[in-house]
Amino acid sequence: MAGEDRPSQAGPSRSPESEGGQVTSFRDSSEHPAESGTGLDGFPSQSPLFHAEHAERYQRQEWIRRYQELYGCRLIVVIDVLFGSSVWYVEELIHDADPKKDLHLLLVSPGGDGEAALRLIRSLQVRCNELTIIVPDIAKSAATVLVMGAHHILMGPTSDLGPVDPQFQIVGQPGLVSAKDIIAAVDNAEKAVAERPDTYPLHAALLSDVTALQVQQARSALARTGDLVSEALQSLPGRTKEEVERLKGHLQKLLVDVPRDHSAVFSAQDAKQAGLPVEIVDPQADQWRFIWRLYSKYLVMGAGPGMGVYEGASASRIVPYPTPS
């Protein structure tokens, strides 16, 4: 787990992005050369080596501050699979948020735990006036549940939501496995063995990483997806019961019942037609171009599979995940 910002004991070769940190407000000269100081008062408060090690983080945070000034809001960035620990890390970013001010969340996630997504949306909503979720890339499954509770959803041509299909971590399997895939694999194996009993050893070996308990958990989680959709929709203040029921009817069919593949695409146009408060952004608009420049910084550092990122103007945490052997 990442630690707080403090002088490193590891020396210059240590990777600075493996740690979390708190930073003070300053203008980094590499981003704003005209604003750099000419005396000691113009230098960053960190020691020279420590500041150099974390320079990329400070530059990203300066971009976050610039966005906040331009659009009159608080901006936080979450790029990760959503699990219980995501709630802790997001709390670090919003613990001192002004509930009278708008909050923007740049969200990129392949999914995760729907219950964690509900906890996140409830926490975000009580910390702001209006919540805008910006999806420059993917916000699948549990992340789609999170998006459902926003006042505004900014999406462009590269944006993609996805089926609300619970996901599980299976020992011995890289990444996440969807509940539908677990259930389908077991059902197909049972059918094949019933037709040809001699294939039992083959199917038993193929499914050796899946337990009966996990199959039951997958079935239970899949049965709860309709409730997750309802609760996420209800989390938006001011949304009426009739609006919730109408939206749930559309989304249940499009994102729960019909999709057979977890990777199914649900575009900005699809989301808008389903009734979600989507604003389809012109990719040439200044705001979208700003978002993509900021997001590109996270892409270059390797954020995504294998590395979670939670970042705001004054707090930052990098969460590395072990690579499967």
WOPEMO-V302169 format. One record per pair of residues at least 12 apart in sequence whose ideal C-beta (glycine too) atoms are under 10 Angstrom apart, sorted by the first residue. I is the first residue (numbers start at 1). J is the second residue. If there is no record, write none. Layout:
BEGIN
i/j
I/J
I/J
END
This chain:
BEGIN
i/j
1/19
1/20
1/85
1/317
1/319
1/320
2/17
2/18
2/19
2/20
2/21
2/89
2/308
2/310
2/316
2/317
2/318
2/319
2/320
3/18
3/19
3/20
3/21
3/317
4/19
4/20
4/21
4/22
4/315
4/317
5/19
5/20
5/21
5/22
5/23
5/24
5/46
5/50
5/54
5/57
5/315
5/316
6/19
6/21
6/22
6/50
7/46
7/47
7/49
7/50
7/53
8/47
8/49
8/50
8/53
8/54
10/53
11/49
11/53
12/49
12/52
12/53
13/53
14/53
15/53
15/318
15/320
16/50
16/51
16/52
16/53
16/54
16/55
16/56
16/57
16/318
17/53
17/54
17/56
17/57
17/301
17/302
17/303
17/307
17/309
17/316
17/318
17/320
18/307
18/318
18/319
18/320
19/53
19/54
19/57
19/316
19/317
19/318
19/320
20/57
20/89
20/92
20/310
20/311
20/315
20/316
20/317
20/318
20/319
21/46
21/50
21/54
21/57
21/58
21/61
21/311
21/314
21/315
21/316
21/317
21/318
22/92
22/314
22/315
22/316
22/317
23/44
23/45
23/46
23/51
23/54
23/57
23/58
23/61
23/62
23/312
23/313
23/314
23/315
23/316
24/44
24/45
24/46
24/58
24/314
25/45
25/61
25/62
25/65
25/313
25/314
26/42
26/43
26/44
26/45
26/46
26/51
26/58
26/61
26/62
26/65
27/42
27/44
27/58
27/62
27/65
28/44
28/51
28/55
28/56
28/58
28/59
28/60
28/61
28/62
28/63
29/42
29/43
29/44
30/55
30/56
30/58
30/59
30/62
31/55
31/58
31/59
31/60
31/61
31/62
31/63
31/65
31/66
32/62
32/66
44/58
46/58
54/316
56/297
56/300
56/301
57/297
57/301
57/309
57/311
57/316
57/318
58/316
59/297
60/77
60/294
60/297
60/298
60/301
60/309
60/311
60/313
60/316
61/77
61/311
61/312
61/313
61/314
61/315
61/316
62/313
63/75
63/77
63/290
63/291
63/293
63/294
63/297
63/313
64/76
64/77
64/104
64/106
64/294
64/311
64/312
64/313
64/314
64/316
65/312
65/313
65/314
66/290
66/294
66/313
67/104
67/106
67/134
67/287
67/290
67/291
67/294
67/313
68/101
68/102
68/104
68/312
68/313
70/286
70/287
70/290
71/102
71/104
71/132
71/286
71/287
71/290
72/101
72/102
72/104
73/101
73/102
73/103
73/104
73/128
73/129
73/130
73/131
73/132
74/93
74/94
74/96
74/97
74/98
74/101
74/102
74/103
74/104
74/105
74/127
74/128
74/312
74/313
75/93
75/102
75/103
75/104
75/105
75/106
75/132
75/134
75/291
75/294
75/311
75/312
75/313
76/89
76/90
76/92
76/93
76/94
76/97
76/103
76/104
76/105
76/106
76/107
76/124
76/127
76/310
76/311
76/312
76/313
76/315
77/93
77/104
77/105
77/106
77/107
77/108
77/134
77/291
77/294
77/295
77/297
77/298
77/303
77/309
77/310
77/311
77/312
77/316
78/90
78/93
78/105
78/106
78/107
78/108
78/109
78/120
78/133
78/139
78/143
78/146
78/308
78/309
78/310
78/311
78/312
79/106
79/107
79/108
79/109
79/136
79/137
79/295
79/298
79/299
79/301
79/303
79/304
79/307
79/308
79/309
79/310
79/311
79/319
80/107
80/108
80/109
80/110
80/112
80/143
80/303
80/304
80/305
80/307
80/308
80/309
80/310
80/317
80/319
80/321
81/109
81/110
81/111
81/112
81/113
81/116
81/140
81/141
81/142
81/143
81/167
81/169
81/175
81/176
81/304
81/305
81/308
81/319
81/321
82/107
82/109
82/110
82/111
82/112
82/113
82/114
82/115
82/116
82/117
82/119
82/120
82/139
82/140
82/141
82/142
82/143
82/145
82/146
82/167
82/308
83/112
83/113
83/115
83/116
83/117
83/142
83/167
83/169
83/176
83/308
84/112
84/113
84/115
84/116
84/119
85/113
85/116
85/308
85/310
85/319
86/109
86/112
86/113
86/116
86/117
86/119
86/120
86/142
86/146
86/308
86/310
86/319
87/113
87/115
87/116
87/117
87/118
87/119
87/120
87/122
87/123
88/310
88/317
89/308
89/309
89/310
89/311
89/315
89/317
89/319
90/105
90/116
90/119
90/120
90/123
90/124
90/127
90/310
90/312
90/317
91/119
91/120
91/123
91/127
91/310
92/310
92/312
92/314
92/315
92/316
92/317
93/105
93/124
93/127
93/310
93/311
93/312
93/313
93/314
93/315
93/316
93/317
94/120
94/123
94/124
94/126
94/127
94/128
94/312
94/315
95/123
95/127
95/315
96/127
96/312
96/314
96/315
97/123
97/124
97/126
97/127
97/128
97/312
98/127
98/128
98/129
99/125
99/126
99/127
99/128
99/129
100/128
100/129
101/127
101/128
101/129
101/130
102/128
102/129
102/130
102/131
102/132
102/151
102/152
103/124
103/125
103/127
103/128
103/129
103/130
103/131
103/132
103/133
103/150
103/151
104/128
104/130
104/131
104/132
104/133
104/134
104/150
104/152
104/154
104/287
104/291
105/120
105/121
105/124
105/128
105/131
105/132
105/133
105/134
105/135
105/139
105/146
105/147
105/150
106/132
106/133
106/134
106/135
106/136
106/137
106/154
106/291
106/294
106/295
106/298
106/311
107/120
107/133
107/134
107/135
107/136
107/137
107/138
107/139
107/143
107/146
107/147
107/150
107/153
108/134
108/135
108/136
108/137
108/138
108/139
108/140
108/143
108/159
108/295
108/298
108/299
108/303
108/304
108/309
109/135
109/137
109/138
109/139
109/140
109/141
109/142
109/143
109/144
109/146
109/147
109/304
109/308
110/137
110/138
110/139
110/140
110/141
110/142
110/143
110/162
110/167
110/175
110/176
110/262
110/263
110/304
110/305
111/138
111/139
111/140
111/141
111/142
111/143
111/144
111/145
111/146
111/162
111/163
111/164
111/165
111/166
111/167
111/176
111/178
111/262
112/140
112/141
112/142
112/143
112/145
112/146
112/166
112/167
112/169
112/176
113/141
113/142
113/145
113/166
113/167
113/168
113/176
113/221
114/141
114/142
114/143
114/144
114/145
114/146
114/164
114/165
114/166
114/167
114/221
114/224
114/225
114/227
114/228
114/229
114/231
114/232
115/142
115/145
115/166
115/221
115/224
115/228
115/231
116/142
116/145
116/146
117/139
117/141
117/142
117/143
117/144
117/145
117/146
117/147
117/148
117/149
117/164
117/228
117/231
117/232
117/235
118/142
118/145
118/146
118/148
118/149
118/227
118/228
118/231
118/232
118/234
118/235
119/146
120/142
120/143
120/145
120/146
120/149
120/235
121/133
121/145
121/146
121/147
121/148
121/149
121/150
121/231
121/232
121/233
121/235
121/236
122/149
122/231
122/232
122/235
124/146
124/149
124/150
124/235
125/149
125/150
125/151
125/235
125/236
125/237
126/235
126/237
128/151
129/151
130/150
130/151
130/152
130/236
130/237
131/149
131/150
131/151
131/152
131/153
131/235
131/236
131/237
132/150
132/151
132/152
132/153
132/154
132/277
132/279
133/146
133/147
133/148
133/149
133/150
133/151
133/152
133/153
133/154
133/155
133/277
134/147
134/150
134/152
134/153
134/154
134/155
134/156
134/159
134/279
134/281
134/287
134/288
134/291
134/294
134/295
135/147
135/150
135/153
135/154
135/155
135/156
135/158
135/159
135/160
135/161
135/268
135/271
135/278
135/281
135/291
136/154
136/155
136/156
136/158
136/159
136/281
136/288
136/291
136/292
136/294
136/295
136/296
136/298
136/299
137/156
137/158
137/159
137/160
137/292
137/295
137/298
137/299
137/304
138/158
138/159
138/160
138/161
138/162
138/263
138/265
138/304
139/153
139/155
139/159
139/160
139/161
139/162
139/266
140/160
140/161
140/162
140/163
140/164
140/165
140/167
140/176
140/178
140/262
140/263
140/264
140/265
140/266
141/161
141/162
141/163
141/164
141/165
141/166
141/167
141/176
141/178
141/179
141/225
141/255
141/262
142/162
142/164
142/165
142/166
142/167
142/176
142/228
142/232
143/161
143/162
143/164
144/160
144/161
144/162
144/163
144/164
144/165
144/228
144/229
144/232
144/251
144/255
144/266
144/271
144/276
145/161
145/164
145/225
145/228
145/229
145/231
145/232
145/233
145/235
145/251
145/255
146/232
146/235
147/161
147/232
147/271
147/276
147/277
147/278
148/161
148/164
148/228
148/229
148/230
148/231
148/232
148/233
148/234
148/235
148/236
148/239
148/244
148/247
148/248
148/251
148/255
148/271
148/276
148/277
149/231
149/232
149/233
149/234
149/235
149/236
149/237
149/239
150/232
150/235
150/236
150/276
150/277
150/278
151/236
151/237
151/238
151/239
151/277
152/276
152/277
152/278
152/279
153/268
153/271
153/272
153/276
153/277
153/278
153/279
153/280
154/268
154/278
154/279
154/280
154/281
154/285
154/287
154/288
154/291
155/267
155/268
155/269
155/270
155/271
155/272
155/276
155/278
155/279
155/280
155/281
155/288
156/267
156/268
156/279
156/280
156/281
156/282
156/283
156/285
156/288
156/291
156/292
157/267
157/268
157/269
157/280
157/281
157/282
157/283
157/288
158/267
158/268
158/283
158/288
158/292
158/295
159/266
159/267
159/268
159/271
159/278
159/280
159/281
160/263
160/264
160/265
160/266
160/267
160/268
160/270
160/271
161/251
161/254
161/255
161/264
161/265
161/266
161/267
161/268
161/270
161/271
161/274
161/276
161/278
162/255
162/259
162/261
162/262
162/263
162/264
162/265
162/266
163/178
163/180
163/225
163/254
163/255
163/256
163/257
163/258
163/259
163/260
163/261
163/262
163/263
163/264
163/265
163/266
164/222
164/225
164/226
164/228
164/229
164/232
164/251
164/252
164/254
164/255
164/256
164/259
164/262
164/266
165/178
165/179
165/180
165/181
165/218
165/221
165/222
165/225
165/255
165/256
165/259
165/260
165/261
165/262
165/263
165/264
166/178
166/179
166/180
166/182
166/217
166/218
166/219
166/220
166/221
166/222
166/223
166/224
166/225
166/228
166/262
167/179
167/180
167/181
167/182
167/218
167/221
167/262
168/181
168/182
168/210
168/214
168/217
168/218
168/221
169/214
170/182
170/209
170/210
170/211
170/214
171/209
171/210
171/211
171/214
172/208
172/209
172/210
172/324
173/209
173/210
173/324
174/305
174/323
174/324
175/305
175/306
175/324
176/262
176/305
177/209
177/210
177/214
177/218
177/262
178/218
178/221
178/222
178/259
178/261
178/262
178/263
179/214
179/215
179/217
179/218
179/219
179/220
179/221
179/222
179/223
179/224
179/225
179/262
180/218
180/222
180/256
180/259
180/260
180/261
180/262
181/218
181/260
181/261
181/262
182/207
182/210
182/214
182/215
182/217
182/218
182/219
182/221
182/222
183/215
183/216
183/218
183/219
183/222
184/218
184/260
185/203
185/206
185/207
185/210
185/215
185/218
186/203
186/207
186/210
186/212
186/214
186/215
186/218
186/219
187/215
188/203
188/207
189/202
189/203
189/204
189/206
189/207
189/210
190/203
191/203
222/256
225/252
225/255
225/256
225/257
226/248
226/251
226/252
226/256
226/257
227/248
228/256
229/244
229/247
229/248
229/249
229/251
229/252
229/255
229/256
230/244
230/245
230/247
230/248
230/251
230/252
231/244
232/244
232/247
232/248
232/251
233/245
233/246
233/247
233/248
233/251
233/275
233/276
234/248
236/277
239/277
243/275
246/275
247/274
247/275
247/276
247/277
248/275
249/274
249/275
250/273
250/274
250/275
250/276
251/266
251/271
251/274
251/275
251/276
253/274
254/266
254/270
254/271
254/273
254/274
255/270
255/271
255/274
267/280
268/280
268/281
294/311
297/311
298/311
301/318
302/318
302/320
303/318
303/319
305/321
305/323
306/319
306/320
306/321
306/322
306/323
306/324
307/319
307/320
307/321
308/320
308/321
END
